[in-house]
Amino acid sequence: MVGEISIEDVLKPYGSYYNNFDQAQQKIWGLWSSELPKRIAMIKNNLKELSDKIRSWQNVFYFSLLMSAVIPIVVGILKETQDWSNYALLLDAVFPAVVGVVQKIQEKCSNDRKVYASVSFSYDQLLFEIIQDIDRGEYIEKEDIHRGKWKKLEKILLDKGLSYA
């Protein structure tokens, strides 16, 4: 995918913090430094991919909808001028079915996008809070809170069948 967000892109705004962590802070940061930024990049990339899919399926939907309106006219003409009644009926059934299939695909993509959008900011916020608490030396007292937020966000994705963890 062109323009894919990398882990480095996710961490770029925080480089001045985690690059200056002392050894104890680096050890704590090591617990989160790969999984959380990786999850954020995955969510942002999936949001973009799903938006692109929805747009492309929308074009197919419009074409199919147009064809499902035009085909009955063509079918009527073919029935009258040619002896194509069986083929014409088959053709008449195809495009409304395509419209239904495309709507289901769009609905699934849209629902997945809504789930990712609903957790995206919370993951970003969690990363910010963890880095800030490590920097301030407050992480140990708040570790259970951070782990609880992580589990809650992961559960949202897992319940919708969207987590790779």
N, CA, C and O of each residue as an XYZ file, in Angstrom:
660
protein
N       0.855     -1.181      0.000
C       0.000      0.000      0.000
C       0.895      1.235      0.000
O       1.834      1.337      0.790
N       0.599      2.146     -0.873
C       1.362      3.383     -0.979
C       1.042      4.259      0.228
O      -0.114      4.376      0.636
N       2.080      4.871      0.793
C       1.860      5.766      1.919
C       1.571      5.046      3.220
O       0.943      5.612      4.115
N       2.016      3.818      3.337
C       1.758      3.049      4.542
C       2.476      3.687      5.730
O       3.616      4.137      5.612
N       1.798      3.718      6.865
C       2.360      4.295      8.080
C       3.219      3.236      8.763
O       2.774      2.110      8.985
N       4.436      3.605      9.089
C       5.362      2.673      9.718
C       5.414      2.924     11.228
O       4.881      3.912     11.731
N       6.055      2.023     11.916
C       6.254      2.172     13.357
C       7.072      3.431     13.631
O       6.825      4.143     14.604
N       8.037      3.694     12.773
C       8.865      4.894     12.933
C       8.022      6.162     12.806
O       8.250      7.140     13.518
N       7.044      6.137     11.892
C       6.139      7.289     11.738
C       5.330      7.516     13.018
O       5.109      8.654     13.431
N       4.902      6.439     13.626
C       4.112      6.533     14.862
C       4.962      7.110     15.988
O       4.486      7.925     16.778
N       6.214      6.687     16.059
C       7.094      7.089     17.168
C       7.796      8.425     16.952
O       8.336      8.997     17.899
N       7.796      8.928     15.726
C       8.537     10.149     15.395
C       8.250     11.317     16.355
O       9.199     11.974     16.783
N       6.991     11.607     16.711
C       6.738     12.753     17.600
C       7.312     12.584     19.012
O       7.447     13.558     19.753
N       7.646     11.347     19.376
C       8.100     11.074     20.741
C       9.601     10.806     20.840
O      10.109     10.479     21.913
N      10.306     10.945     19.718
C      11.734     10.629     19.689
C      12.552     11.378     20.719
O      13.479     10.815     21.301
N      12.225     12.635     20.952
C      13.003     13.415     21.918
C      12.825     12.884     23.335
O      13.669     13.117     24.200
N      11.741     12.180     23.570
C      11.526     11.594     24.898
C      12.262     10.266     25.031
O      13.164     10.131     25.858
N      11.869      9.270     24.203
C      12.412      7.928     24.429
C      13.888      7.818     24.056
O      14.571      6.910     24.531
N      14.393      8.717     23.222
C      15.826      8.699     22.927
C      16.654      9.189     24.108
O      17.850      8.910     24.190
N      16.024      9.916     25.019
C      16.726     10.431     26.197
C      16.419      9.651     27.468
O      16.823     10.060     28.557
N      15.713      8.541     27.344
C      15.440      7.722     28.526
C      16.746      7.152     29.073
O      17.645      6.779     28.320
N      16.826      7.096     30.407
C      17.973      6.436     31.016
C      17.765      4.918     30.917
O      16.781      4.457     30.340
N      18.694      4.155     31.482
C      18.653      2.698     31.337
C      17.390      2.097     31.956
O      16.786      1.200     31.368
N      16.986      2.574     33.128
C      15.776      2.058     33.779
C      14.537      2.403     32.953
O      13.637      1.577     32.803
N      14.495      3.611     32.426
C      13.369      4.019     31.585
C      13.345      3.224     30.280
O      12.276      2.857     29.792
N      14.534      2.958     29.713
C      14.607      2.156     28.479
C      14.062      0.749     28.705
O      13.422      0.171     27.826
N      14.319      0.215     29.875
C      13.832     -1.131     30.208
C      12.298     -1.138     30.231
O      11.668     -2.043     29.684
N      11.712     -0.131     30.862
C      10.249     -0.026     30.900
C       9.710      0.214     29.494
O       8.734     -0.415     29.087
N      10.340      1.117     28.755
C       9.913      1.432     27.403
C       9.975      0.187     26.508
O       9.159      0.026     25.601
N      10.932     -0.674     26.767
C      11.072     -1.912     26.006
C       9.845     -2.804     26.084
O       9.587     -3.589     25.171
N       9.088     -2.689     27.168
C       7.866     -3.487     27.309
C       6.790     -3.065     26.304
O       5.962     -3.879     25.896
N       6.810     -1.800     25.914
C       5.762     -1.258     25.045
C       6.246     -0.868     23.658
O       5.437     -0.714     22.743
N       7.551     -0.708     23.490
C       8.096     -0.047     22.304
C       7.802     -0.738     20.974
O       7.837     -0.099     19.923
N       7.519     -2.007     21.014
C       7.240     -2.651     19.723
C       5.748     -2.893     19.517
O       5.209     -2.566     18.460
N       5.088     -3.452     20.497
C       3.694     -3.867     20.309
C       2.727     -2.697     20.156
O       1.884     -2.714     19.259
N       2.829     -1.696     21.002
C       1.886     -0.574     20.937
C       2.064      0.253     19.660
O       1.068      0.514     18.985
N       3.265      0.673     19.299
C       3.414      1.398     18.027
C       3.015      0.543     16.813
O       2.466      1.060     15.840
N       3.294     -0.766     16.879
C       2.908     -1.659     15.785
C       1.380     -1.702     15.654
O       0.847     -1.687     14.545
N       0.687     -1.756     16.783
C      -0.782     -1.786     16.766
C      -1.342     -0.471     16.207
O      -2.290     -0.479     15.423
N      -0.754      0.647     16.613
C      -1.212      1.955     16.122
C      -1.012      2.052     14.611
O      -1.906      2.509     13.899
N       0.144      1.628     14.118
C       0.403      1.656     12.679
C      -0.588      0.750     11.944
O      -1.103      1.123     10.891
N      -0.856     -0.430     12.492
C      -1.806     -1.350     11.872
C      -3.193     -0.718     11.783
O      -3.850     -0.810     10.746
N      -3.638     -0.084     12.854
C      -4.965      0.537     12.879
C      -5.047      1.660     11.856
O      -6.015      1.738     11.098
N      -4.055      2.522     11.825
C      -4.070      3.639     10.877
C      -4.011      3.144      9.432
O      -4.699      3.682      8.565
N      -3.209      2.140      9.174
C      -3.128      1.583      7.828
C      -4.439      0.901      7.425
O      -4.882      1.024      6.283
N      -5.049      0.190      8.359
C      -6.323     -0.459      8.060
C      -7.431      0.563      7.837
O      -8.302      0.363      6.991
N      -7.401      1.648      8.586
C      -8.384      2.710      8.362
C      -8.274      3.258      6.943
O      -9.283      3.437      6.260
N      -7.061      3.520      6.508
C      -6.843      4.046      5.150
C      -7.255      3.012      4.106
O      -7.936      3.344      3.136
N      -6.850      1.777      4.302
C      -7.185      0.718      3.350
C      -8.699      0.521      3.235
O      -9.231      0.375      2.135
N      -9.382      0.519      4.376
C     -10.835      0.341      4.354
C     -11.528      1.532      3.695
O     -12.511      1.354      2.976
N     -11.031      2.728      3.930
C     -11.606      3.905      3.270
C     -11.443      3.802      1.753
O     -12.363      4.122      1.001
N     -10.268      3.353      1.310
C     -10.025      3.176     -0.117
C     -10.939      2.099     -0.705
O     -11.482      2.265     -1.797
N     -11.103      0.987      0.034
C     -11.987     -0.086     -0.429
C     -13.422      0.398     -0.551
O     -14.105      0.104     -1.532
N     -13.875      1.138      0.446
C     -15.250      1.645      0.419
C     -15.456      2.541     -0.789
O     -16.481      2.454     -1.465
N     -14.481      3.403     -1.062
C     -14.577      4.278     -2.240
C     -14.641      3.471     -3.539
O     -15.455      3.769     -4.413
N     -13.804      2.469     -3.667
C     -13.798      1.691     -4.910
C     -15.073      0.857     -5.053
O     -15.618      0.735     -6.149
N     -15.544      0.286     -3.945
C     -16.795     -0.479     -4.012
C     -17.982      0.449     -4.271
O     -18.985      0.026     -4.845
N     -17.873      1.691     -3.857
C     -18.938      2.656     -4.123
C     -19.093      2.874     -5.623
O     -20.209      3.020     -6.121
N     -17.976      2.894     -6.342
C     -18.026      3.034     -7.799
C     -18.708      1.825     -8.446
O     -19.521      1.974     -9.358
N     -18.368      0.630     -7.964
C     -19.015     -0.579     -8.477
C     -20.510     -0.538     -8.166
O     -21.335     -0.929     -8.991
N     -20.848     -0.064     -6.974
C     -22.247      0.043     -6.567
C     -23.016      0.972     -7.514
O     -24.102      0.627     -7.981
N     -22.456      2.135     -7.789
C     -23.127      3.088     -8.673
C     -23.326      2.491    -10.069
O     -24.404      2.620    -10.650
N     -22.302      1.844    -10.602
C     -22.407      1.221    -11.914
C     -23.485      0.136    -11.911
O     -24.314      0.076    -12.819
N     -23.470     -0.711    -10.895
C     -24.452     -1.796    -10.806
C     -25.860     -1.257    -10.639
O     -26.810     -1.788    -11.216
N     -25.989     -0.213     -9.858
C     -27.297      0.405     -9.666
C     -27.814      0.989    -10.988
O     -28.987      0.838    -11.329
N     -26.939      1.640    -11.705
C     -27.308      2.184    -13.006
C     -27.712      1.058    -13.956
O     -28.722      1.144    -14.654
N     -26.904      0.009    -13.964
C     -27.201     -1.118    -14.854
C     -28.499     -1.823    -14.455
O     -29.240     -2.283    -15.323
N     -28.780     -1.912    -13.162
C     -30.026     -2.573    -12.747
C     -31.241     -1.746    -13.138
O     -32.347     -2.281    -13.211
N     -31.062     -0.463    -13.389
C     -32.156      0.369    -13.881
C     -32.263      0.284    -15.402
O     -33.366      0.350    -15.944
N     -31.142      0.138    -16.092
C     -31.123      0.114    -17.554
C     -31.477     -1.272    -18.095
O     -32.164     -1.382    -19.110
N     -31.020     -2.315    -17.435
C     -31.184     -3.681    -17.930
C     -32.654     -4.050    -18.167
O     -32.947     -4.659    -19.195
N     -33.589     -3.715    -17.275
C     -34.987     -4.081    -17.567
C     -35.492     -3.496    -18.889
O     -36.298     -4.114    -19.584
N     -35.018     -2.327    -19.218
C     -35.408     -1.714    -20.495
C     -34.820     -2.524    -21.652
O     -35.510     -2.834    -22.623
N     -33.542     -2.857    -21.533
C     -32.874     -3.651    -22.562
C     -33.529     -5.024    -22.663
O     -33.744     -5.532    -23.764
N     -33.845     -5.622    -21.523
C     -34.488     -6.931    -21.505
C     -35.841     -6.875    -22.205
O     -36.179     -7.764    -22.987
N     -36.605     -5.838    -21.924
C     -37.895     -5.671    -22.593
C     -37.749     -5.584    -24.091
O     -38.538     -6.173    -24.830
N     -36.752     -4.859    -24.548
C     -36.513     -4.731    -25.980
C     -36.083     -6.070    -26.586
O     -36.561     -6.461    -27.651
N     -35.181     -6.763    -25.898
C     -34.709     -8.060    -26.395
C     -35.839     -9.087    -26.457
O     -35.895     -9.899    -27.381
N     -36.720     -9.051    -25.491
C     -37.853     -9.984    -25.493
C     -38.760     -9.739    -26.700
O     -39.291    -10.674    -27.299
N     -38.923     -8.472    -27.039
C     -39.808     -8.123    -28.148
C     -39.152     -8.354    -29.509
O     -39.796     -8.855    -30.431
N     -37.888     -7.996    -29.638
C     -37.253     -8.059    -30.957
C     -36.548     -9.391    -31.211
O     -36.455     -9.830    -32.358
N     -36.070    -10.011    -30.195
C     -35.364    -11.287    -30.325
C     -36.121    -12.324    -29.494
O     -36.998    -11.972    -28.705
N     -35.794    -13.550    -29.665
C     -36.418    -14.575    -28.832
C     -35.415    -14.960    -27.731
O     -34.959    -16.101    -27.660
N     -35.089    -13.994    -26.890
C     -34.077    -14.168    -25.849
C     -34.697    -14.181    -24.460
O     -34.041    -13.751    -23.512
N     -35.861    -14.627    -24.302
C     -36.552    -14.466    -23.016
C     -35.794    -15.099    -21.851
O     -35.704    -14.489    -20.785
N     -35.246    -16.306    -22.022
C     -34.505    -16.942    -20.917
C     -33.219    -16.186    -20.593
O     -32.902    -15.953    -19.427
N     -32.493    -15.811    -21.623
C     -31.252    -15.058    -21.419
C     -31.547    -13.665    -20.862
O     -30.819    -13.152    -20.012
N     -32.596    -13.085    -21.344
C     -32.970    -11.748    -20.889
C     -33.355    -11.760    -19.419
O     -33.005    -10.840    -18.679
N     -34.075    -12.794    -18.987
C     -34.451    -12.896    -17.575
C     -33.219    -13.091    -16.693
O     -33.132    -12.530    -15.600
N     -32.275    -13.886    -17.173
C     -31.028    -14.088    -16.433
C     -30.260    -12.778    -16.319
O     -29.769    -12.426    -15.247
N     -30.165    -12.068    -17.423
C     -29.489    -10.772    -17.426
C     -30.196     -9.788    -16.491
O     -29.549     -9.006    -15.795
N     -31.511     -9.838    -16.485
C     -32.317     -8.954    -15.636
C     -32.071     -9.221    -14.152
O     -32.212     -8.315    -13.330
N     -31.706    -10.448    -13.804
C     -31.504    -10.812    -12.394
C     -30.093    -10.517    -11.898
O     -29.874    -10.386    -10.694
N     -29.147    -10.413    -12.809
C     -27.742    -10.296    -12.416
C     -27.433     -8.995    -11.672
O     -26.866     -9.041    -10.581
N     -27.784     -7.863    -12.219
C     -27.333     -6.595    -11.646
C     -27.978     -6.254    -10.300
O     -27.296     -5.710     -9.432
N     -29.262     -6.550    -10.095
C     -29.778     -6.341     -8.733
C     -29.061     -7.223     -7.696
O     -28.867     -6.811     -6.553
N     -28.674     -8.432     -8.107
C     -27.918     -9.305     -7.200
C     -26.548     -8.716     -6.914
O     -26.073     -8.767     -5.780
N     -25.907     -8.158     -7.937
C     -24.596     -7.528     -7.754
C     -24.722     -6.352     -6.785
O     -23.870     -6.166     -5.916
N     -25.779     -5.564     -6.933
C     -26.002     -4.435     -6.028
C     -26.076     -4.923     -4.584
O     -25.480     -4.326     -3.688
N     -26.813     -6.019     -4.365
C     -26.932     -6.568     -3.010
C     -25.612     -7.045     -2.449
O     -25.307     -6.796     -1.283
N     -24.824     -7.727     -3.261
C     -23.507     -8.220     -2.817
C     -22.585     -7.049     -2.494
O     -21.910     -7.054     -1.465
N     -22.556     -6.061     -3.355
C     -21.697     -4.893     -3.138
C     -22.108     -4.160     -1.868
O     -21.248     -3.701     -1.116
N     -23.405     -4.044     -1.618
C     -23.872     -3.391     -0.384
C     -23.384     -4.142      0.842
O     -22.996     -3.515      1.828
N     -23.394     -5.469      0.808
C     -22.910     -6.273      1.945
C     -21.417     -6.060      2.163
O     -20.965     -5.930      3.301
N     -20.657     -6.024      1.084
C     -19.212     -5.799      1.197
C     -18.942     -4.420      1.776
O     -18.102     -4.270      2.663
N     -19.652     -3.411      1.277
C     -19.475     -2.047      1.786
C     -19.859     -1.966      3.259
O     -19.189     -1.295      4.044
N     -20.922     -2.641      3.627
C     -21.381     -2.621      5.017
C     -20.320     -3.215      5.943
O     -20.045     -2.666      7.009
N     -19.722     -4.343      5.533
C     -18.672     -4.980      6.340
C     -17.464     -4.052      6.454
O     -16.932     -3.866      7.549
N     -17.030     -3.474      5.353
C     -15.888     -2.553      5.371
C     -16.196     -1.342      6.253
O     -15.346     -0.902      7.026
N     -17.387     -0.818      6.137
C     -17.786      0.354      6.915
C     -17.817      0.033      8.409
O     -17.368      0.835      9.227
N     -18.343     -1.127      8.760
C     -18.378     -1.521     10.178
C     -16.970     -1.699     10.739
O     -16.685     -1.267     11.856
N     -16.095     -2.330      9.970
C     -14.709     -2.506     10.417
C     -14.027     -1.147     10.579
O     -13.296     -0.920     11.543
N     -14.272     -0.256      9.631
C     -13.672      1.082      9.702
C     -14.152      1.827     10.945
O     -13.369      2.520     11.595
N     -15.423      1.689     11.274
C     -15.965      2.340     12.478
C     -15.279      1.824     13.738
O     -14.982      2.599     14.648
N     -15.028      0.524     13.793
C     -14.360     -0.046     14.965
C     -12.935      0.500     15.079
O     -12.517      0.940     16.150
N     -12.198      0.467     13.976
C     -10.835      1.003     14.005
C     -10.827      2.485     14.376
O      -9.988      2.929     15.160
N     -11.755      3.240     13.817
C     -11.824      4.668     14.126
C     -12.154      4.893     15.594
O     -11.678      5.854     16.198
N     -12.966      4.012     16.174
C     -13.366      4.192     17.568
C     -12.220      3.949     18.551
O     -12.236      4.477     19.662
N     -11.228      3.154     18.148
C     -10.112      2.870     19.062
C      -8.835      3.621     18.701
O      -7.902      3.665     19.503
N      -8.779      4.201     17.528
C      -7.551      4.835     17.052
C      -7.022      5.902     18.013
O      -5.859      5.856     18.413
N      -7.859      6.842     18.375
C      -7.417      7.907     19.275
C      -7.006      7.347     20.636
O      -6.036      7.814     21.233
N      -7.738      6.353     21.123
C      -7.425      5.788     22.438
C      -6.054      5.117     22.453
O      -5.331      5.212     23.445
N      -5.690      4.440     21.364
C      -4.347      3.860     21.282
C      -3.288      4.961     21.243
O      -2.260      4.860     21.912
N      -3.537      6.003     20.466
C      -2.600      7.135     20.424
C      -2.436      7.754     21.808
O      -1.322      8.064     22.232
N      -3.543      7.929     22.498
C      -3.528      8.509     23.841
C      -2.761      7.617     24.808
O      -2.002      8.109     25.643
N      -2.960      6.303     24.695
C      -2.247      5.369     25.559
C      -0.741      5.476     25.336
O       0.025      5.496     26.299
N      -0.317      5.543     24.102
C       1.117      5.694     23.808
C       1.656      6.980     24.427
O       2.709      6.973     25.064
N       0.941      8.072     24.242
C       1.353      9.354     24.807
C       1.471      9.260     26.330
O       2.468      9.698     26.905
N       0.465      8.694     26.976
C       0.468      8.592     28.442
C       1.614      7.721     28.945
O       2.258      8.056     29.939
N       1.871      6.606     28.265
C       2.960      5.716     28.694
C       4.304      6.423     28.579
O       5.102      6.390     29.516
N       4.559      7.049     27.463
C       5.833      7.756     27.277
C       5.961      8.882     28.293
O       7.024      9.082     28.882
N       4.888      9.603     28.490
C       4.911     10.705     29.455
C       5.155     10.183     30.880
O       5.946     10.764     31.623
N       4.494      9.112     31.252
C       4.678      8.564     32.604
C       6.077      7.977     32.806
O       6.649      8.091     33.890
N       6.627      7.348     31.759
C       8.007      6.855     31.858
C       8.952      8.032     32.040
O       9.851      7.985     32.880
N       8.756      9.081     31.261
C       9.613     10.260     31.326
C       9.556     10.915     32.707
O      10.578     11.367     33.225
N       8.378     10.964     33.294
C       8.191     11.587     34.605
C       8.548     10.661     35.772
O       8.587     11.096     36.923
N       8.806      9.390     35.474
C       9.105      8.435     36.536
C       7.852      7.965     37.275
O       7.939      7.514     38.417
N       6.700      8.068     36.634
C       5.426      7.692     37.264
C       4.835      6.407     36.695
O       3.711      6.038     37.036
N       5.573      5.734     35.844
C       5.010      4.580     35.151
C       4.646      3.440     36.106
O       3.574      2.847     35.987
N       5.520      3.142     37.033
C       5.302      1.993     37.924
C       3.970      2.107     38.649
O       3.246      1.119     38.771
N       3.634      3.312     39.136
C       2.359      3.496     39.848
C       1.159      3.350     38.914
O       0.065      3.002     39.359
N       1.355      3.612     37.635
C       0.243      3.619     36.683
C       0.253      2.420     35.730
O      -0.548      2.357     34.797
N       1.151      1.485     35.967
C       1.275      0.346     35.055
C      -0.030     -0.431     34.916
O      -0.408     -0.800     33.804
N      -0.717     -0.684     36.015
C      -1.979     -1.422     35.949
C      -3.037     -0.667     35.135
O      -3.834     -1.277     34.423
N      -3.034      0.638     35.246
C      -3.984      1.455     34.472
C      -3.695      1.315     32.980
O      -4.609      1.131     32.176
N      -2.420      1.404     32.619
C      -2.031      1.281     31.212
C      -2.360     -0.109     30.675
O      -2.892     -0.238     29.572
N      -2.051     -1.133     31.437
C      -2.347     -2.502     30.995
C      -3.857     -2.719     30.871
O      -4.318     -3.418     29.969
N      -4.613     -2.119     31.775
C      -6.074     -2.221     31.705
C      -6.625     -1.565     30.449
O      -7.518     -2.105     29.796
N      -6.083     -0.389     30.113
C      -6.522      0.298     28.887
C      -6.165     -0.534     27.660
O      -6.972     -0.673     26.741
N      -4.952     -1.088     27.648
C      -4.518     -1.925     26.527
C      -5.467     -3.114     26.366
O      -5.919     -3.404     25.258
N      -5.765     -3.795     27.464
C      -6.647     -4.969     27.401
C      -8.048     -4.593     26.921
O      -8.664     -5.331     26.153
N      -8.543     -3.457     27.370
C      -9.874     -3.018     26.963
C      -9.911     -2.729     25.456
O     -10.853     -3.123     24.768
N      -8.897     -2.051     24.956
C      -8.833     -1.749     23.530
C      -8.657     -3.024     22.695
O      -9.282     -3.178     21.646
N      -7.819     -3.916     23.163
C      -7.616     -5.179     22.454
C      -8.903     -6.006     22.432
O      -9.199     -6.678     21.444
N      -9.656     -5.951     23.518
C     -10.919     -6.691     23.592
C     -11.921     -6.151     22.571
O     -12.656     -6.923     21.956
N     -11.952     -4.846     22.392
C     -12.850     -4.256     21.397
C     -12.519     -4.816     20.010
O     -13.415     -5.215     19.268
N     -11.232     -4.842     19.668
C     -10.820     -5.374     18.367
C     -11.084     -6.868     18.266
O     -11.583     -7.346     17.247
N     -10.754     -7.597     19.305
C     -10.931     -9.044     19.309
C     -12.395     -9.430     19.192
O     -12.733    -10.369     18.472
N     -13.266     -8.716     19.893
C     -14.706     -8.995     19.838
C     -15.280     -8.801     18.441
O     -16.261     -9.445     18.070
N     -14.674     -7.924     17.680
C     -15.120     -7.673     16.304
C     -14.329     -8.494     15.288
O     -14.533     -8.353     14.083
N     -13.429     -9.351     15.769
C     -12.643    -10.193     14.872
C     -11.589     -9.444     14.100
O     -11.226     -9.848     12.996
N     -11.078     -8.333     14.670
C     -10.137     -7.491     13.950
C      -8.733     -7.496     14.531
O      -7.844     -6.862     13.962
N      -8.499     -8.174     15.625
C      -7.185     -8.148     16.250
C      -6.324     -9.283     15.710
O      -6.806    -10.386     15.450
N      -5.053     -8.987     15.552
C      -4.096     -9.999     15.094
C      -3.274    -10.537     16.253
O      -2.319    -11.286     16.053
N      -3.648    -10.155     17.452
C      -2.873    -10.585     18.630
C      -3.309    -11.940     19.096
O      -2.769    -12.460     20.073
